[in-house]
Amino acid sequence: MAGSKTMETTGGQISDKDFALFQRLIFSLTGIHLASAKKPMLCGRLGKRLRALGLSSYQDYYELISSAKASEERETCINLITTNETYFFREPRHFDFLRQHVLPQFRTSPLRVWSAACSSGEEVYTLALVLAETLGLGKNWEVFGSDISTHVLQKAAQAIYPMDRGEKIPKHIMHKYCLKGKGENAGLFAIDQALRKHVRFGQINLNTPLPDIGDFDVVFLRNVMIYFPVETKAAVVERLAERIKPGGWLFIGHSETLNGVTEVVRQISPTIYRKTRE
């Protein structure tokens, strides 16, 4: 395997051959296509793991996670590679639309919202804050957050964040629903338990058949499909649409589009779609 084991795991480059192996494996596991420009990212995120395991090459690590008995290490690999950039009230126009055009019809009826790639939970709790302020904490609503990465789901369930991550939370909402840390927790804030009672999390791989999680009135799947080829986008949206109630809503990221991808939902405005009523 000349050329496959020439790099130093302390910061060298992965060979084209080994990178192609990881491209195929990551795509098969997550549906994410790693472009060639992502080589430095792959090296940066996996290099420390190789050193921790005492491995001398990316080929060795690939052979390890390809083993049928290495499910736990494969999950670790996924946790390291998947991008989890997020923050509170990201792309605020979506939350304005939700508040103004969607939530009024649920003032007296149950509501279920799904954040389908929730990362470390900021989107989930943003949704919960909007629902609490608009509908009230005593109403029958739920926000379900899912992600392929168990690592970020653990962070989400803790509901504790650095203060600077809450900069975009309006001050009156922060004061009402968040607890400022003191002493050893200074510089942190936690989501109040009353809000967290409306939230739950679960691991889901959107590129496999979905588990029985029930149906939803609103689904957020933002800034994820930019990594998917068209065929994968279509398959993912069709799976999600099966869990969206007739007339329900799908929100995608501002850099994404479903034009020419699928017709199971129709566009209401850029990045906002609705499932047709059956």
C-alpha positions in Angstrom: 0.0 0.0 0.0 2.7 2.4 -0.9 1.5 6.0 -0.6 -1.3 5.1 1.7 0.9 5.1 4.9 3.2 8.0 4.1 1.5 10.7 6.1 2.3 11.6 9.7 -0.8 11.7 11.9 0.6 14.7 13.6 -0.6 17.0 10.8 0.3 15.6 7.4 -2.0 15.0 4.4 -4.2 12.0 3.7 -3.5 10.3 0.4 -6.1 10.6 -2.4 -6.7 6.9 -2.3 -7.4 6.9 1.4 -9.5 10.0 1.2 -11.7 8.3 -1.5 -12.3 5.4 0.9 -13.5 7.8 3.6 -15.7 9.7 1.1 -17.5 6.4 0.2 -17.8 5.3 3.8 -19.1 8.6 5.1 -21.6 8.9 2.3 -22.9 5.4 3.0 -23.2 6.1 6.7 -24.6 9.7 6.6 -25.4 10.7 3.0 -22.8 13.5 3.3 -20.5 13.9 0.3 -17.1 15.2 1.4 -15.7 17.3 -1.4 -11.9 17.2 -2.1 -11.6 20.6 -0.4 -12.6 18.9 2.8 -9.3 16.9 3.1 -7.8 19.3 5.6 -11.0 19.2 7.7 -10.9 15.4 7.7 -7.2 15.4 8.8 -7.9 17.9 11.5 -10.8 16.1 13.0 -9.5 12.5 12.8 -5.8 13.1 13.4 -6.1 13.3 17.2 -8.3 10.2 17.2 -5.6 8.3 15.3 -3.0 9.4 17.8 -5.2 8.4 20.7 -5.6 4.9 19.3 -1.9 4.6 18.5 -2.6 4.2 14.7 0.0 5.3 12.2 -2.1 5.9 9.2 -5.6 6.8 8.0 -5.7 3.5 6.2 -5.4 1.7 9.5 -8.2 3.8 10.9 -10.4 3.1 7.9 -9.8 -0.6 8.3 -10.7 -0.3 11.9 -14.1 1.4 11.4 -14.9 -0.8 8.5 -14.9 -3.8 10.8 -18.3 -5.2 11.6 -17.4 -5.2 15.3 -16.4 -1.5 15.3 -19.9 0.1 15.5 -18.9 2.3 18.5 -15.8 3.6 16.8 -17.8 4.3 13.6 -20.2 6.4 15.7 -17.1 8.2 17.1 -16.0 8.9 13.6 -19.4 10.3 12.6 -19.4 12.5 15.7 -16.0 13.9 14.7 -16.8 14.5 11.0 -20.3 15.9 11.0 -20.4 19.7 11.1 -22.4 21.1 14.0 -22.4 24.9 13.5 -25.4 26.4 15.2 -26.6 29.2 17.5 -29.7 30.6 19.0 -32.2 32.3 16.7 -30.1 31.5 13.6 -31.9 32.7 10.4 -34.5 34.7 12.5 -36.9 35.2 9.6 -38.0 31.6 10.0 -39.0 32.2 13.6 -40.8 35.4 12.6 -42.8 33.4 10.0 -43.5 30.6 12.4 -44.8 33.1 15.0 -46.9 35.1 12.6 -48.3 32.6 10.1 -48.1 29.1 11.7 -48.6 29.3 15.4 -51.9 31.2 15.5 -53.8 28.1 14.3 -52.5 26.1 17.2 -53.6 28.3 20.1 -56.2 25.7 21.1 -54.8 22.5 19.6 -51.7 20.3 20.2 -48.6 21.1 18.2 -45.5 18.9 17.5 -42.3 20.4 16.0 -39.3 18.5 14.9 -35.8 19.9 14.6 -34.4 17.1 12.4 -30.7 18.0 12.6 -30.6 19.7 16.0 -26.9 19.6 16.7 -26.2 20.8 20.3 -29.8 21.9 20.8 -29.8 25.7 20.1 -32.4 25.3 17.4 -34.6 23.1 19.6 -34.5 25.6 22.5 -35.1 28.5 20.2 -38.2 26.8 18.9 -39.3 26.1 22.5 -38.7 29.8 23.4 -40.8 31.0 20.5 -43.6 28.5 21.3 -43.6 29.3 25.0 -43.8 33.1 24.3 -46.5 32.7 21.6 -48.6 29.8 22.9 -47.7 29.7 26.6 -45.9 27.1 28.7 -49.1 25.5 29.9 -50.3 24.6 26.4 -50.0 21.2 24.7 -46.9 21.5 22.5 -43.6 19.5 22.0 -40.3 20.1 20.3 -38.4 16.9 19.3 -34.8 17.3 18.4 -32.8 14.6 16.6 -29.3 14.3 15.2 -27.0 11.6 13.9 -24.3 12.5 16.4 -24.7 11.2 19.9 -22.0 13.6 21.1 -24.0 16.7 20.3 -27.2 15.2 21.6 -25.6 14.7 25.0 -24.8 18.4 25.0 -28.3 19.3 23.9 -29.9 17.3 26.7 -27.7 19.1 29.3 -29.2 22.5 28.1 -26.2 24.5 29.4 -24.4 27.0 27.1 -21.7 29.7 27.3 -23.2 33.2 27.8 -21.9 34.4 24.4 -23.9 31.7 22.7 -27.1 33.5 23.9 -26.2 36.9 22.5 -29.1 36.7 20.0 -31.7 35.7 22.6 -33.8 38.8 23.4 -33.0 40.0 26.9 -36.6 39.7 28.2 -36.8 36.1 27.0 -33.3 35.3 28.4 -34.4 36.6 31.8 -37.7 34.7 31.7 -36.6 31.3 30.5 -32.8 31.0 31.3 -30.8 30.7 34.5 -27.5 32.6 34.7 -24.7 30.5 36.2 -22.9 31.6 39.4 -19.7 30.6 41.1 -18.1 27.7 39.2 -20.8 28.0 36.6 -20.1 31.7 35.9 -20.1 32.5 32.2 -22.8 29.9 31.5 -26.5 29.8 31.3 -29.1 27.0 31.5 -32.5 26.5 30.0 -35.2 26.6 32.7 -36.7 23.2 33.6 -40.2 24.4 32.8 -39.2 24.9 29.2 -37.2 21.7 29.0 -40.3 19.7 30.0 -41.6 20.4 26.5 -38.4 19.1 24.8 -37.0 15.6 24.1 -34.2 14.3 22.0 -33.3 11.1 20.0 -30.7 9.9 17.6 -31.9 9.5 14.0 -30.0 9.0 10.8 -32.1 10.7 8.1 -30.6 8.5 5.4 -32.2 5.3 6.8 -35.8 4.4 7.4 -37.2 6.6 10.2 -38.2 5.1 13.5 -41.8 5.5 14.9 -41.6 9.0 16.1 -45.2 10.0 15.2 -46.3 12.9 12.9 -45.4 16.5 13.1 -47.0 19.9 12.2 -43.7 21.6 11.6 -40.3 20.3 10.6 -37.0 22.2 10.6 -34.2 20.7 8.5 -31.8 23.6 8.0 -28.3 23.8 6.6 -27.9 20.0 6.3 -28.9 19.2 2.7 -26.2 21.4 1.3 -23.9 18.4 1.9 -26.2 16.0 0.0 -26.4 15.2 -3.7 -29.8 15.6 -5.4 -30.8 12.0 -5.1 -30.1 12.0 -1.3 -31.9 15.3 -0.8 -35.0 13.8 -2.5 -34.9 10.6 -0.5 -34.5 12.5 2.8 -37.3 15.0 2.1 -39.7 12.2 1.1 -38.9 10.4 4.3 -39.6 13.5 6.3 -42.8 14.3 4.3 -44.2 10.9 5.5 -43.9 12.3 9.1 -45.4 15.7 8.2 -49.1 16.1 8.7 -51.2 17.2 5.7 -50.9 20.9 5.5 -47.8 20.8 7.7 -44.6 22.9 7.2 -41.0 22.3 6.3 -38.3 24.9 6.8 -34.9 24.5 5.2 -31.7 26.6 5.3 -31.4 29.9 3.4 -28.6 28.5 1.3 -30.7 25.5 0.2 -33.5 24.8 -2.2 -35.8 22.0 -3.2 -36.5 23.3 -6.7 -36.1 20.3 -9.1 -35.6 18.0 -6.1 -39.0 16.8 -5.1 -42.7 17.7 -5.4 -43.9 16.1 -2.1 -43.9 19.6 -0.6 -44.7 23.0 -2.4 -42.9 26.2 -1.9 -44.7 28.9 0.0 -41.7 31.3 0.1 -38.0 30.8 -0.3 -36.8 28.0 2.1 -40.4 27.5 3.4 -42.5 24.6 2.1 -45.8 23.1 2.9 -47.1 19.6 2.5 -50.3 19.5 0.4 -53.5 18.5 2.2 -54.7 15.0 1.3 
